[in-house]
């Protein structure tokens, strides 16, 4: 499946059905329904199948006065709450709602159970949308089994703005808190009595259908159908088709049986070609000429669809550029049952054909599940999983996995692989390791070597991050011994990057990162970039890594394109580390603002928040802002406690906190948290070295000079080999202080000289500043005598001056408002200018050669930075502050 096809949902679900003129006017019903849509918070149409709920709504929507906007969603059994809301968000897009949260983040938080909060977010967005009167229509809501849908809708109704109405059409009363809205008289309800035809309407219908008055026949028809619109329609069609007197026997208590009987009579009266066409296409959720032609094999599909529409064969016509029909649910059931009875051998083939022709991977997988094509469904899901994750559709992948029988889930390599991919973004490395091991074994048994290689490469990474470093390297070498595709090779380079970062050689990470960037640039998807690059900034101070990080930032930003916000946010964090290392203060401040906006837009995801806090605490240490560093460190520790403890992430972030505490001289915090690191870091050579550094600093602090000197001298022999962030800089500055305390300034300078030389060559002063301003100050004020060369001391003093000016410089930076109108960038001002002219997001995108996704994000930033709620307020601000 081509990833591009996953970018849009089944658009037919959000197309308002087109009204087909009826034989008679139903003025009383239309007047009541029109008044209800204008005056009530909730409009409910509840009646069995065939009562014309969709027809009544579509007719009324076409007759709405000017100023109404409609978002229509047709629900089906495939919909759970996230999927239904996905369609609703897309249905609202033409109204340019000023979302303050990415769609992916909104749906993720819904999946996490934050229903009330997200319902209020939706209600607030609706209120800020510039519509005079808005309608949200949820048709066929009875098809939805997810009880969360109704809990969410209850919350939405509580906050629904006065100018919006929720309209629900269903066969049974939805489990909402209807008593509340009935008590407030804010609900209008239409049941069988309201939707059924009256005696007068049946007489009019008979007259117009037959060309003559016959009150007795009309009354008999009314008695038998009880005013059921579908029964009336079918009866009259059968009468016209046979040209014989209408014979009605008994009262029709079971409308389904009536529908089947009459549909059979109508169906059998159709030309053979049309019967065959309908049977072949009945499995399609929507009928379009290209899809019907492929499924049925009939080149006259377009003409036959027009014939179906002309004959009014129980279909809804959707409002689309090309003729698109949706079969009435009962008629589709009838056709499927007839197909199963007459041509059972064709069902699997047709279901598979429909699945092959389905662009939506969720529908495609469900079609294959219907036919029991377990292996094909598994493969379909596994192939689509990376692309779905590319769109942050992880919850949908998990839901589909759960649709498979338990015995298949237990052994399927495809489903195990998909589970492993879903666990990876949440740092659930233990789960990913186990799932990928199962997947690799299953793929090997099936002879699927490419898939087995990819799974083993991911398994090796999971093992590494769970502390099984030697075993992971051994497995990775087995992977490298066999043919690898691009993805497997990229994952193998990533593992070598991490392994050599923890074990050496010193230049290993830089070399492997360069190869990884080359591979991802060749053909890596946004999802693969995002899988590979988080936290690689850890080895930024190793030779060659900083230039490769810059390449990574540039290439990954291109791969993210317009709309992959998670990857864009990760790239912004990476860029922040480069700016910190280079002490580019003004740009760093702007990057912090971008990352904060990323976090808000993405719903404050834990991974991004933790990475931002890790960058921020280092920045605060460099500024010597001790109070802020302590507060941020506490937040990181709290976040780390919530992460999956099977992986190394909690340990990594805890080490950031302890290192920052040591850098600012908060030794109480170091002593409190060090035991946890000591216990957990036994299998990690880089962290063991870091812990030894902390013990040596404590010894120096507590006057155990000989112990500190012995440990630091030993560490200095290999600290460059295992350097991460500022490990080597910390060892050398603390060793210099210990040597000075021992009366050996020459030895102290020998410890500092390699660090000064390296930083001077790279220009990356940030790695020294985050070791702590206090230590640098002590070194600059030491009595060096003749041990230190003058130019070397000048460099040391400049570091201290940079550190001291860091905080002041940041505080004195001119606000972006002085240059760019309240913090707006030039691009955002361009977007705002066009918005103020009344242009939609699509037109703004076309004018500026951007995607609508990017324009939507710009609008959110504009509203955030100006502290406004709506596009109208933003337009007014622009006219008042910038220009007419």
LINBELUR-V222531 format. One line per field, one symbol per residue. ss: DSSP state (2 for helix, 1 for strand, 0 for the rest). psi: psi as a letter, one per 40 degrees, with the letter a starting at -180 (. if undefined). A space follows every 10 residues. Layout:
ss = ???
psi = ???
This chain:
ss = 0022222000 2222001100 0000002222 2222222220 0111110000 0022222222 2200000111 1111000000 2222222222 2222200000 0022222222 2000222222 2222222200 0011111110 2220000222 2222222220 0001111111 0000000222 2220001111 0222200022 2222222222 0000222222 2222200022 2222222222 2200000000 0000222222 2222222200 0222222222 2000001022 2222220000 2222222222 2000111100 0000111022 2222222222 2202222222 2222220000 2222222222 0002222222 2222222222 0002222222 2000022222 2022222222 2222000022 2222222222 2222200022 2222222222 2222200022 2222222222 0000022222 2222222222 2220000222 2222222222 2220022222 2220022220 0000222222 2222222222 0000222222 2222222222 2200222222 2222222222 2000022222 2222222222 2200022222 2222222222 2200000022 2222222222 2220002222 2222222222 0000222222 2222222222 2000222222 2222220000 0000002222 2222222222 2000222222 2222222222 2200022220 0022222222 0000000002 2222222222 2222222222 2000022222 0000022222 2222220000 2222222200 0222222222 2222220000 2222222222 2000
psi = hhddeeeiag ddeehhihhh hidiigdddd ddddddddei dhhhhhiiie efdddddddd ddeiiieiih hhhhiieeha dddddddddd dedeefhgie hidddddddd deegdddddd dddddddehg idhihhhhif edehehdddd ddddddddeh ideihhhhhi dihigigddd dddefehhhh addddihidd ddddddddde eihgdddddd ddddefehdd dddddddddd defiihhhhi hgdgdddddd dddddddeei iddddddddd edehdihidd ddddddehef dddddddddd efgfihhigi dihhihihdd dddddddddd ddgdeddddd ddddddehdh dddddddddd efgddddddd dddddddddd effddddddd deeiiddddd ehdddddddd ddddeefgdd dddddddddd dddddefgdd dddddddddd ddddeeegdd dddddddddd eiihaddddd dddddddddd deeiideddd dddddddddd ddfhiddddd ddeheeedfd eihedddddd dddddddddd ahdgdddddd dddddddddd defgdddddd dddddddddd deffiddddd dddddddddd ddefgddddd dddddddddd deihedaedd dddddddddd dddefgdddd ddedddddde fdehdddddd dddddddddd deegdddddd dddddededd dfhhbfdddd dddddddddd defgdddddd dddddddddd ddegddddde ehdddddddd eigdbedhid dddddddddd ddddeddddd dehhiddddf gfehiddddd ddddddeeii dddddddefi iddddddddd dddddefidi dddddddddd ddi.
